[in-house]
Amino acid sequence: MSEFKEYAAWDAPTRWFHWLNVLAVVGLIGTGLVVLFDDALGLSASGKLTLKSVHASFGYVMVFNLFWRFAWAFLGNRYARWRAIVPGGPGYFVALRAYTDSFLTGEPQQYVGHNPLARIAVALLFLLLLVQAVTGLVLVGTDLYWPPFGHWFAAWVAAPGVDPSLVVPGAAHLIDNTSYDAMRAFRSPFVEVHELGFYALAALIVLHVIAVVATEVHEGGSITSAMFTGRKILSRPPPDAP
Ligand code: HEM
């Protein structure tokens, strides 16, 4: 009979990051979908503006939370750190092979932190969130003139002699049309990347949930509850324990 042992896996800041990120991303995907289909849904101009403001407010929560998590990857416990997330480093490919081999034999290795396969998915998730954060912050500057770049875009499009701090969405009489068109052309690739990022992220989130359920079913190890309690209960000695 296997012997169960309990391990401290996710520290409190990592768990808080995770669930706050889930809430913010669900809000972003929900409101982002409506922005994507705003014309088909027949939204008015002011309705679109309100929607973008709500979407961007979820966005700021996501961005602060994400940057906080990136800082925590330098400070947190061994399972919260960059070297436990980013695939690569000494012995990574050997560990990946050992993990996939063990998975195929039906007795997968049980990790306290991310297993080597999960590290690829988690690093990709972080990368896509970063892409959405950067492009989103540019878009909120071009659409609503909100920080951190809004003042710069307002100064770009303001008509000669107009104080950029007075420029608000829809105030056509305060805007120089040629500069506005140039600003919209600059913005265009950011919209494209933001939209592609959305599709990629949505697909990866589905994959992430499937992988978590599959791991829980195949390995046991209480990996879902560990994101609430911080503790994993494992029946085999984990390769990444101290
Ligand atoms: C998980 C992260 C995010 C997802 C999945 C997401 C999703 C989306 C989607 C699907 C759209 C519609 C794109 C289109 O109209 O072509 C959109 C638009 C937008 N997003 Fe995000 N977004 C995210 C993060 C952010 C962040 C962090 C901000 C800013 C703080 C932001 C600001 C905006 C703005 C201003 C628009 C309007 C662009 C337009 O006028 O079409 N987003 N987002």
py3Dmol code that shows the C-alpha trace and the ligand (Angstrom):
import py3Dmol

protein = """\
ATOM      1  CA  MET A   1       0.000   0.000   0.000  1.00  0.00           C
ATOM      2  CA  SER A   2       1.326   3.447  -0.854  1.00  0.00           C
ATOM      3  CA  GLU A   3       2.189   5.839   1.914  1.00  0.00           C
ATOM      4  CA  PHE A   4       0.746   9.357   1.683  1.00  0.00           C
ATOM      5  CA  LYS A   5       2.813  12.376   2.658  1.00  0.00           C
ATOM      6  CA  GLU A   6       1.889  16.035   2.789  1.00  0.00           C
ATOM      7  CA  TYR A   7       4.042  18.741   1.154  1.00  0.00           C
ATOM      8  CA  ALA A   8       3.903  22.554   1.247  1.00  0.00           C
ATOM      9  CA  ALA A   9       3.468  23.477  -2.431  1.00  0.00           C
ATOM     10  CA  TRP A  10       1.908  26.871  -3.265  1.00  0.00           C
ATOM     11  CA  ASP A  11       2.613  29.764  -0.920  1.00  0.00           C
ATOM     12  CA  ALA A  12      -0.206  32.216  -0.118  1.00  0.00           C
ATOM     13  CA  PRO A  13       0.799  34.969  -2.613  1.00  0.00           C
ATOM     14  CA  THR A  14       0.908  32.409  -5.443  1.00  0.00           C
ATOM     15  CA  ARG A  15      -2.580  31.147  -4.548  1.00  0.00           C
ATOM     16  CA  TRP A  16      -3.972  34.685  -4.287  1.00  0.00           C
ATOM     17  CA  PHE A  17      -2.401  35.548  -7.642  1.00  0.00           C
ATOM     18  CA  HIS A  18      -3.937  32.457  -9.235  1.00  0.00           C
ATOM     19  CA  TRP A  19      -7.532  33.035  -8.152  1.00  0.00           C
ATOM     20  CA  LEU A  20      -7.466  36.799  -8.700  1.00  0.00           C
ATOM     21  CA  ASN A  21      -6.060  36.120 -12.169  1.00  0.00           C
ATOM     22  CA  VAL A  22      -8.867  33.626 -12.869  1.00  0.00           C
ATOM     23  CA  LEU A  23     -11.506  36.221 -11.873  1.00  0.00           C
ATOM     24  CA  ALA A  24      -9.877  39.023 -13.896  1.00  0.00           C
ATOM     25  CA  VAL A  25      -9.352  36.839 -16.983  1.00  0.00           C
ATOM     26  CA  VAL A  26     -12.944  35.535 -16.881  1.00  0.00           C
ATOM     27  CA  GLY A  27     -14.103  39.186 -16.725  1.00  0.00           C
ATOM     28  CA  LEU A  28     -11.735  40.114 -19.570  1.00  0.00           C
ATOM     29  CA  ILE A  29     -12.812  37.250 -21.800  1.00  0.00           C
ATOM     30  CA  GLY A  30     -16.513  37.953 -21.149  1.00  0.00           C
ATOM     31  CA  THR A  31     -16.284  41.699 -21.812  1.00  0.00           C
ATOM     32  CA  GLY A  32     -13.676  41.195 -24.598  1.00  0.00           C
ATOM     33  CA  LEU A  33     -16.095  38.924 -26.456  1.00  0.00           C
ATOM     34  CA  VAL A  34     -18.774  41.615 -26.357  1.00  0.00           C
ATOM     35  CA  VAL A  35     -16.252  44.234 -27.616  1.00  0.00           C
ATOM     36  CA  LEU A  36     -15.319  41.832 -30.414  1.00  0.00           C
ATOM     37  CA  PHE A  37     -18.951  41.501 -31.549  1.00  0.00           C
ATOM     38  CA  ASP A  38     -20.137  44.978 -30.561  1.00  0.00           C
ATOM     39  CA  ASP A  39     -21.444  45.891 -34.031  1.00  0.00           C
ATOM     40  CA  ALA A  40     -23.299  42.607 -34.467  1.00  0.00           C
ATOM     41  CA  LEU A  41     -24.836  43.168 -31.015  1.00  0.00           C
ATOM     42  CA  GLY A  42     -25.940  46.665 -32.054  1.00  0.00           C
ATOM     43  CA  LEU A  43     -24.201  48.539 -29.209  1.00  0.00           C
ATOM     44  CA  SER A  44     -24.441  52.339 -29.200  1.00  0.00           C
ATOM     45  CA  ALA A  45     -21.273  54.484 -29.231  1.00  0.00           C
ATOM     46  CA  SER A  46     -21.626  55.262 -25.516  1.00  0.00           C
ATOM     47  CA  GLY A  47     -22.409  51.601 -24.780  1.00  0.00           C
ATOM     48  CA  LYS A  48     -19.168  50.607 -26.509  1.00  0.00           C
ATOM     49  CA  LEU A  49     -17.242  53.157 -24.467  1.00  0.00           C
ATOM     50  CA  THR A  50     -18.718  51.910 -21.184  1.00  0.00           C
ATOM     51  CA  LEU A  51     -17.933  48.355 -22.170  1.00  0.00           C
ATOM     52  CA  LYS A  52     -14.331  49.189 -23.027  1.00  0.00           C
ATOM     53  CA  SER A  53     -14.003  51.006 -19.678  1.00  0.00           C
ATOM     54  CA  VAL A  54     -15.272  47.930 -17.801  1.00  0.00           C
ATOM     55  CA  HIS A  55     -12.989  45.668 -19.844  1.00  0.00           C
ATOM     56  CA  ALA A  56      -9.982  47.917 -19.179  1.00  0.00           C
ATOM     57  CA  SER A  57     -10.788  48.050 -15.440  1.00  0.00           C
ATOM     58  CA  PHE A  58     -10.569  44.244 -15.296  1.00  0.00           C
ATOM     59  CA  GLY A  59      -7.387  44.714 -17.343  1.00  0.00           C
ATOM     60  CA  TYR A  60      -5.694  46.919 -14.735  1.00  0.00           C
ATOM     61  CA  VAL A  61      -6.459  44.312 -12.050  1.00  0.00           C
ATOM     62  CA  MET A  62      -4.925  41.637 -14.264  1.00  0.00           C
ATOM     63  CA  VAL A  63      -1.847  43.742 -15.073  1.00  0.00           C
ATOM     64  CA  PHE A  64      -1.056  44.686 -11.453  1.00  0.00           C
ATOM     65  CA  ASN A  65      -1.624  41.112 -10.332  1.00  0.00           C
ATOM     66  CA  LEU A  66       0.582  39.747 -13.137  1.00  0.00           C
ATOM     67  CA  PHE A  67       3.467  42.151 -12.477  1.00  0.00           C
ATOM     68  CA  TRP A  68       3.208  41.365  -8.782  1.00  0.00           C
ATOM     69  CA  ARG A  69       3.463  37.650  -9.651  1.00  0.00           C
ATOM     70  CA  PHE A  70       6.538  38.286 -11.812  1.00  0.00           C
ATOM     71  CA  ALA A  71       8.178  40.004  -8.826  1.00  0.00           C
ATOM     72  CA  TRP A  72       7.097  37.159  -6.541  1.00  0.00           C
ATOM     73  CA  ALA A  73       8.897  34.709  -8.871  1.00  0.00           C
ATOM     74  CA  PHE A  74      12.125  36.245  -7.482  1.00  0.00           C
ATOM     75  CA  LEU A  75      10.978  36.124  -3.854  1.00  0.00           C
ATOM     76  CA  GLY A  76       8.565  33.245  -3.317  1.00  0.00           C
ATOM     77  CA  ASN A  77       9.151  29.684  -2.198  1.00  0.00           C
ATOM     78  CA  ARG A  78      11.030  27.239  -4.449  1.00  0.00           C
ATOM     79  CA  TYR A  79       7.875  26.263  -6.368  1.00  0.00           C
ATOM     80  CA  ALA A  80       6.889  29.880  -7.071  1.00  0.00           C
ATOM     81  CA  ARG A  81      10.257  30.830  -8.592  1.00  0.00           C
ATOM     82  CA  TRP A  82      11.260  31.359 -12.222  1.00  0.00           C
ATOM     83  CA  ARG A  83      13.401  28.231 -12.249  1.00  0.00           C
ATOM     84  CA  ALA A  84      10.351  26.143 -11.297  1.00  0.00           C
ATOM     85  CA  ILE A  85       8.289  27.756 -14.066  1.00  0.00           C
ATOM     86  CA  VAL A  86      10.447  28.399 -17.126  1.00  0.00           C
ATOM     87  CA  PRO A  87      11.179  25.186 -19.066  1.00  0.00           C
ATOM     88  CA  GLY A  88      14.913  24.590 -19.537  1.00  0.00           C
ATOM     89  CA  GLY A  89      17.950  24.741 -17.287  1.00  0.00           C
ATOM     90  CA  PRO A  90      20.214  21.871 -16.162  1.00  0.00           C
ATOM     91  CA  GLY A  91      18.536  18.479 -16.373  1.00  0.00           C
ATOM     92  CA  TYR A  92      15.261  19.799 -17.790  1.00  0.00           C
ATOM     93  CA  PHE A  93      15.042  17.527 -20.828  1.00  0.00           C
ATOM     94  CA  VAL A  94      16.009  14.431 -18.819  1.00  0.00           C
ATOM     95  CA  ALA A  95      13.289  15.300 -16.302  1.00  0.00           C
ATOM     96  CA  LEU A  96      10.769  15.897 -19.103  1.00  0.00           C
ATOM     97  CA  ARG A  97      11.568  12.507 -20.633  1.00  0.00           C
ATOM     98  CA  ALA A  98      11.332  10.771 -17.255  1.00  0.00           C
ATOM     99  CA  TYR A  99       7.977  12.425 -16.606  1.00  0.00           C
ATOM    100  CA  THR A 100       6.426  11.593 -19.994  1.00  0.00           C
ATOM    101  CA  ASP A 101       7.779   8.006 -19.813  1.00  0.00           C
ATOM    102  CA  SER A 102       6.302   7.571 -16.333  1.00  0.00           C
ATOM    103  CA  PHE A 103       2.995   9.050 -17.525  1.00  0.00           C
ATOM    104  CA  LEU A 104       2.819   6.472 -20.327  1.00  0.00           C
ATOM    105  CA  THR A 105       3.541   3.565 -17.974  1.00  0.00           C
ATOM    106  CA  GLY A 106       0.461   4.557 -15.974  1.00  0.00           C
ATOM    107  CA  GLU A 107       2.410   5.502 -12.822  1.00  0.00           C
ATOM    108  CA  PRO A 108       3.209   9.165 -13.383  1.00  0.00           C
ATOM    109  CA  GLN A 109       5.805  10.892 -11.233  1.00  0.00           C
ATOM    110  CA  GLN A 110       4.194  13.215  -8.725  1.00  0.00           C
ATOM    111  CA  TYR A 111       5.687  16.693  -8.454  1.00  0.00           C
ATOM    112  CA  VAL A 112       5.148  19.111  -5.571  1.00  0.00           C
ATOM    113  CA  GLY A 113       5.418  22.074  -7.967  1.00  0.00           C
ATOM    114  CA  HIS A 114       4.815  22.074 -11.719  1.00  0.00           C
ATOM    115  CA  ASN A 115       5.821  18.881 -13.512  1.00  0.00           C
ATOM    116  CA  PRO A 116       8.192  19.399 -16.500  1.00  0.00           C
ATOM    117  CA  LEU A 117       5.332  19.270 -19.023  1.00  0.00           C
ATOM    118  CA  ALA A 118       3.223  21.708 -17.037  1.00  0.00           C
ATOM    119  CA  ARG A 119       6.146  24.170 -17.007  1.00  0.00           C
ATOM    120  CA  ILE A 120       5.762  24.584 -20.789  1.00  0.00           C
ATOM    121  CA  ALA A 121       2.056  25.378 -20.428  1.00  0.00           C
ATOM    122  CA  VAL A 122       2.518  27.730 -17.467  1.00  0.00           C
ATOM    123  CA  ALA A 123       5.354  29.649 -19.177  1.00  0.00           C
ATOM    124  CA  LEU A 124       3.179  29.997 -22.297  1.00  0.00           C
ATOM    125  CA  LEU A 125       0.245  31.200 -20.204  1.00  0.00           C
ATOM    126  CA  PHE A 126       2.435  33.861 -18.564  1.00  0.00           C
ATOM    127  CA  LEU A 127       3.779  34.920 -21.967  1.00  0.00           C
ATOM    128  CA  LEU A 128       0.288  35.291 -23.452  1.00  0.00           C
ATOM    129  CA  LEU A 129      -0.933  37.214 -20.401  1.00  0.00           C
ATOM    130  CA  LEU A 130       2.053  39.546 -20.817  1.00  0.00           C
ATOM    131  CA  VAL A 131       1.226  40.064 -24.520  1.00  0.00           C
ATOM    132  CA  GLN A 132      -2.394  40.882 -23.588  1.00  0.00           C
ATOM    133  CA  ALA A 133      -1.207  43.219 -20.824  1.00  0.00           C
ATOM    134  CA  VAL A 134       1.164  45.215 -23.056  1.00  0.00           C
ATOM    135  CA  THR A 135      -1.166  45.446 -26.080  1.00  0.00           C
ATOM    136  CA  GLY A 136      -4.146  46.168 -23.787  1.00  0.00           C
ATOM    137  CA  LEU A 137      -2.319  49.054 -22.101  1.00  0.00           C
ATOM    138  CA  VAL A 138      -1.553  50.557 -25.518  1.00  0.00           C
ATOM    139  CA  LEU A 139      -5.192  50.140 -26.639  1.00  0.00           C
ATOM    140  CA  VAL A 140      -6.614  51.706 -23.506  1.00  0.00           C
ATOM    141  CA  GLY A 141      -4.335  54.669 -24.214  1.00  0.00           C
ATOM    142  CA  THR A 142      -5.521  54.992 -27.843  1.00  0.00           C
ATOM    143  CA  ASP A 143      -9.230  54.414 -27.098  1.00  0.00           C
ATOM    144  CA  LEU A 144      -9.846  56.048 -23.727  1.00  0.00           C
ATOM    145  CA  TYR A 145      -6.630  58.076 -23.197  1.00  0.00           C
ATOM    146  CA  TRP A 146      -6.107  56.227 -19.921  1.00  0.00           C
ATOM    147  CA  PRO A 147      -2.695  55.566 -18.273  1.00  0.00           C
ATOM    148  CA  PRO A 148       0.078  54.723 -18.679  1.00  0.00           C
ATOM    149  CA  PHE A 149       0.241  55.905 -22.333  1.00  0.00           C
ATOM    150  CA  GLY A 150      -3.029  57.862 -22.652  1.00  0.00           C
ATOM    151  CA  HIS A 151      -1.509  61.292 -22.137  1.00  0.00           C
ATOM    152  CA  TRP A 152       1.025  60.607 -24.869  1.00  0.00           C
ATOM    153  CA  PHE A 153      -1.703  59.593 -27.379  1.00  0.00           C
ATOM    154  CA  ALA A 154      -3.837  62.604 -26.399  1.00  0.00           C
ATOM    155  CA  ALA A 155      -0.859  64.901 -27.066  1.00  0.00           C
ATOM    156  CA  TRP A 156      -0.408  63.192 -30.461  1.00  0.00           C
ATOM    157  CA  VAL A 157      -3.997  63.746 -31.662  1.00  0.00           C
ATOM    158  CA  ALA A 158      -4.857  67.079 -29.975  1.00  0.00           C
ATOM    159  CA  ALA A 159      -5.596  69.896 -32.434  1.00  0.00           C
ATOM    160  CA  PRO A 160      -3.051  72.755 -32.401  1.00  0.00           C
ATOM    161  CA  GLY A 161      -3.460  74.859 -29.265  1.00  0.00           C
ATOM    162  CA  VAL A 162      -5.659  72.262 -27.480  1.00  0.00           C
ATOM    163  CA  ASP A 163      -4.565  71.112 -24.029  1.00  0.00           C
ATOM    164  CA  PRO A 164      -4.114  67.292 -24.366  1.00  0.00           C
ATOM    165  CA  SER A 165      -5.616  66.745 -20.920  1.00  0.00           C
ATOM    166  CA  LEU A 166      -8.964  67.958 -22.358  1.00  0.00           C
ATOM    167  CA  VAL A 167      -8.995  65.301 -25.101  1.00  0.00           C
ATOM    168  CA  VAL A 168     -11.632  62.644 -24.374  1.00  0.00           C
ATOM    169  CA  PRO A 169     -13.076  59.852 -26.544  1.00  0.00           C
ATOM    170  CA  GLY A 170     -15.514  61.210 -29.127  1.00  0.00           C
ATOM    171  CA  ALA A 171     -14.489  64.874 -28.746  1.00  0.00           C
ATOM    172  CA  ALA A 172     -13.981  65.347 -32.515  1.00  0.00           C
ATOM    173  CA  HIS A 173     -13.684  69.166 -32.304  1.00  0.00           C
ATOM    174  CA  LEU A 174     -10.549  68.866 -30.093  1.00  0.00           C
ATOM    175  CA  ILE A 175      -8.752  66.563 -32.491  1.00  0.00           C
ATOM    176  CA  ASP A 176      -6.490  67.029 -35.496  1.00  0.00           C
ATOM    177  CA  ASN A 177      -7.823  64.567 -38.092  1.00  0.00           C
ATOM    178  CA  THR A 178      -4.500  63.803 -39.820  1.00  0.00           C
ATOM    179  CA  SER A 179      -2.774  63.036 -36.501  1.00  0.00           C
ATOM    180  CA  TYR A 180      -5.802  60.997 -35.398  1.00  0.00           C
ATOM    181  CA  ASP A 181      -5.619  58.852 -38.547  1.00  0.00           C
ATOM    182  CA  ALA A 182      -1.874  58.342 -38.016  1.00  0.00           C
ATOM    183  CA  MET A 183      -2.529  57.311 -34.403  1.00  0.00           C
ATOM    184  CA  ARG A 184      -5.217  54.828 -35.545  1.00  0.00           C
ATOM    185  CA  ALA A 185      -2.777  53.354 -38.082  1.00  0.00           C
ATOM    186  CA  PHE A 186      -0.160  52.952 -35.319  1.00  0.00           C
ATOM    187  CA  ARG A 187      -2.773  51.256 -33.123  1.00  0.00           C
ATOM    188  CA  SER A 188      -3.961  48.781 -35.738  1.00  0.00           C
ATOM    189  CA  PRO A 189      -1.294  46.024 -35.261  1.00  0.00           C
ATOM    190  CA  PHE A 190      -1.858  46.176 -31.483  1.00  0.00           C
ATOM    191  CA  VAL A 191      -5.565  45.354 -32.015  1.00  0.00           C
ATOM    192  CA  GLU A 192      -4.594  42.435 -34.278  1.00  0.00           C
ATOM    193  CA  VAL A 193      -2.146  40.996 -31.742  1.00  0.00           C
ATOM    194  CA  HIS A 194      -4.614  41.563 -28.867  1.00  0.00           C
ATOM    195  CA  GLU A 195      -7.301  39.649 -30.788  1.00  0.00           C
ATOM    196  CA  LEU A 196      -4.966  36.773 -31.719  1.00  0.00           C
ATOM    197  CA  GLY A 197      -3.726  36.700 -28.111  1.00  0.00           C
ATOM    198  CA  PHE A 198      -7.323  36.322 -26.977  1.00  0.00           C
ATOM    199  CA  TYR A 199      -7.897  33.239 -29.169  1.00  0.00           C
ATOM    200  CA  ALA A 200      -4.573  31.670 -28.167  1.00  0.00           C
ATOM    201  CA  LEU A 201      -5.216  32.340 -24.478  1.00  0.00           C
ATOM    202  CA  ALA A 202      -8.771  30.962 -24.620  1.00  0.00           C
ATOM    203  CA  ALA A 203      -7.443  27.745 -26.238  1.00  0.00           C
ATOM    204  CA  LEU A 204      -4.613  27.421 -23.711  1.00  0.00           C
ATOM    205  CA  ILE A 205      -6.980  27.945 -20.764  1.00  0.00           C
ATOM    206  CA  VAL A 206      -9.161  25.070 -22.006  1.00  0.00           C
ATOM    207  CA  LEU A 207      -6.030  22.920 -22.358  1.00  0.00           C
ATOM    208  CA  HIS A 208      -4.854  23.952 -18.873  1.00  0.00           C
ATOM    209  CA  VAL A 209      -8.149  22.892 -17.284  1.00  0.00           C
ATOM    210  CA  ILE A 210      -8.135  19.565 -19.191  1.00  0.00           C
ATOM    211  CA  ALA A 211      -4.497  18.941 -18.121  1.00  0.00           C
ATOM    212  CA  VAL A 212      -5.298  19.667 -14.473  1.00  0.00           C
ATOM    213  CA  VAL A 213      -8.268  17.287 -14.502  1.00  0.00           C
ATOM    214  CA  ALA A 214      -6.249  14.591 -16.344  1.00  0.00           C
ATOM    215  CA  THR A 215      -3.365  14.918 -13.867  1.00  0.00           C
ATOM    216  CA  GLU A 216      -5.718  14.760 -10.894  1.00  0.00           C
ATOM    217  CA  VAL A 217      -7.372  11.617 -12.311  1.00  0.00           C
ATOM    218  CA  HIS A 218      -4.116   9.849 -13.299  1.00  0.00           C
ATOM    219  CA  GLU A 219      -1.826  10.935 -10.466  1.00  0.00           C
ATOM    220  CA  GLY A 220      -4.155  11.740  -7.626  1.00  0.00           C
ATOM    221  CA  GLY A 221      -2.223  14.142  -5.463  1.00  0.00           C
ATOM    222  CA  SER A 222      -4.962  16.686  -4.688  1.00  0.00           C
ATOM    223  CA  ILE A 223      -3.614  19.197  -7.183  1.00  0.00           C
ATOM    224  CA  THR A 224      -6.829  21.204  -7.446  1.00  0.00           C
ATOM    225  CA  SER A 225      -7.374  21.597  -3.716  1.00  0.00           C
ATOM    226  CA  ALA A 226      -3.653  22.466  -3.366  1.00  0.00           C
ATOM    227  CA  MET A 227      -4.367  25.774  -5.130  1.00  0.00           C
ATOM    228  CA  PHE A 228      -6.715  26.544  -2.198  1.00  0.00           C
ATOM    229  CA  THR A 229      -4.873  24.971   0.731  1.00  0.00           C
ATOM    230  CA  GLY A 230      -1.302  25.251  -0.533  1.00  0.00           C
ATOM    231  CA  ARG A 231      -0.663  21.615   0.400  1.00  0.00           C
ATOM    232  CA  LYS A 232      -0.319  18.538  -1.796  1.00  0.00           C
ATOM    233  CA  ILE A 233      -0.820  15.003  -0.532  1.00  0.00           C
ATOM    234  CA  LEU A 234       1.317  12.616  -2.602  1.00  0.00           C
ATOM    235  CA  SER A 235       1.743   8.861  -2.538  1.00  0.00           C
ATOM    236  CA  ARG A 236       5.139   8.678  -4.279  1.00  0.00           C
ATOM    237  CA  PRO A 237       8.367  10.569  -3.469  1.00  0.00           C
ATOM    238  CA  PRO A 238       8.350  13.737  -5.623  1.00  0.00           C
ATOM    239  CA  PRO A 239      11.439  14.454  -7.779  1.00  0.00           C
ATOM    240  CA  ASP A 240      11.341  18.168  -6.851  1.00  0.00           C
ATOM    241  CA  ALA A 241      11.155  17.887  -3.040  1.00  0.00           C
ATOM    242  CA  PRO A 242      14.138  19.428  -1.177  1.00  0.00           C
TER     243      PRO A 242
END
"""
ligand_1 = """\
43
HEM
C -6.606 38.055 -20.477
C -6.407 39.228 -20.976
C -7.253 39.879 -22.043
C -8.133 39.322 -22.945
C -8.474 37.854 -23.133
C -8.670 40.411 -23.728
C -9.591 40.265 -24.773
C -10.005 41.278 -25.610
C -10.804 41.103 -26.808
C -11.334 39.785 -27.345
C -10.984 42.343 -27.358
C -11.738 42.662 -28.648
C -10.705 42.842 -29.757
C -11.275 43.496 -30.995
O -12.201 44.289 -30.877
O -10.732 43.222 -32.073
C -10.329 43.305 -26.506
C -10.301 44.666 -26.732
C -9.721 45.593 -25.869
N -8.946 45.325 -24.762
Fe -8.565 43.485 -24.031
N -8.147 41.594 -23.280
C -7.266 41.319 -22.256
C -6.516 42.239 -21.536
C -6.618 43.618 -21.632
C -5.929 44.570 -20.801
C -4.936 44.195 -19.712
C -6.319 45.817 -21.195
C -5.937 47.157 -20.644
C -5.657 47.431 -19.406
C -7.238 45.646 -22.314
C -7.820 46.669 -23.036
C -8.585 46.511 -24.175
C -9.147 47.604 -24.963
C -9.006 49.093 -24.675
C -9.854 47.023 -26.025
C -10.639 47.737 -27.121
C -9.926 47.624 -28.437
C -10.841 48.065 -29.548
O -11.184 49.237 -29.555
O -11.202 47.241 -30.386
N -7.399 44.302 -22.545
N -9.726 42.638 -25.464
"""
view = py3Dmol.view(width=600, height=400)
view.addModel(protein, "pdb")
view.setStyle({"model": 0}, {"cartoon": {"style": "trace"}})
view.addModel(ligand_1, "xyz")
view.setStyle({"model": 1}, {"stick": {}})
view.zoomTo()
view.show()
